[in-house]
């Protein structure tokens, strides 16, 4: 019996040769090709955000997003390319590679150039690879000339040096109690890791350093969030009660927002404001992942919110975590690899930017005091600079007092407090960049009971009365149902006795 010819297997976009040939990519060659493209995409997002001083996300969060398939190879390529970026750009400029045709793909050329000059030599799998491989000798010659010009012997001498603590940093995860209770999360995680409860923040767990949870099912389904200890202290300091209206003034990426939702047990309302369009998308994704149904995301400038509007006049707690220098999380976010990092830790060389940030932070904090029903306001930054922290708080104290607010202790058991440059500095909280692995600052303002706006007590009494009345009616209905209808359904003899 004649054997039928099978139809040729159709090539997919992933298996087809990228340079237009018929030979498909296989194994490591295919993986490297796509990793370079994914690394170039992340690199462009990172550099654009760094240039605007408004990052969409950290390097880690961008690489470990669902859209990146080959995460490990992409992460390594992005980090190594950023480390060598100044040298790579000098070499590309010297060889006139970045002409009008290839300028739009500068990030991809940088990634491939890293492979050719410092990593594994690329194969000619795409047009960009072919271009640089055809000029391989010129690229290496330009590198040698650059070393001679700078009068150095090794590439490392041309790369910016960064002092990073060698102390291992634990991996912290916060249990999202909207989806899972803490004990169940511990039970699941202890199958693979040693887990300890944090003694500061309820629901925060400590795992061994370098624990990789990016692909863990509990992370992927939003049952736990990878969040640093200092970052988790912020929402815990605000302590909003279930049923309150809360405002998160500068919300993205949303970890603190959904932490607030968990503290409030999903009850009440959280208005989450974010001005940047790209960051709004990230915020919405975080809220969906957490299952925080009481969060309302607003693509709006917090400074333009009218405190007298009906929904704003109900707000009783405000979390203000505005844009800052990010100097306290630079190492954890891998910001030390970015072109702007040298200026971030330098007060003198970057004073103009810090002053502009401090002016914005002060304006935002002053606006928070104008919300009539606000009882608690937390101001936090991930900065180590006094100008963004204690100086901002000190500058608003007279205005805060005029609205009935005063500084209150933040996590009193924490040992490191604010710099002694203002009255009440002992109430402020600082974390140390070296000892704690993060440099955060938290201040809590609480409105005095006798300084709350007129009619507040009556409104609060009315709310309690309505709540009690509702519960009373609910219990009356339950008692009636169980004592009569339900009993008669279960025990027919009661109906017969009644008929007789």
Protein Blocks (a to p, Z undefined) as FASTA:
>chain_A
ZZdddddddddfklpcfkopabdcehjlmmmmmmmmmmmmmmmmmmmmmmnopafbdfkl
mmmpmklmblmlmmmmmmmmmmmmmmmmmmmmmnommgmklmmmmmmmmmmmmmmmmmcc
dddfbfklmmmmmmmmmmmmmmmmmmmmnopabfklmpccddddfbdcdddddddfkloc
fklmmmmmmmmmccdddfkbghiacddehiafklgmklmnopaccddfklmmmmmmnopa
ehiacddfblbgolmmmmmmmmnnopajdddddfblklmmmmmmmmmmnopakbccdddd
fklpcfkbmklmmpcbdcdddddehlmmmmmnopmmpmklmmmmmmklmmmmmmmmmmmm
mmmmmmmmmpmklmbdcdddddfbfklmmmmmmmmmmmmmmnopacddehklbmbdcddf
bghklmpccddfklnopacddddddddfklgcehklmmmmmmmmmmmmmmmmmmmmmmmm
mmmmmmmmmmmmlmmmmmZZ
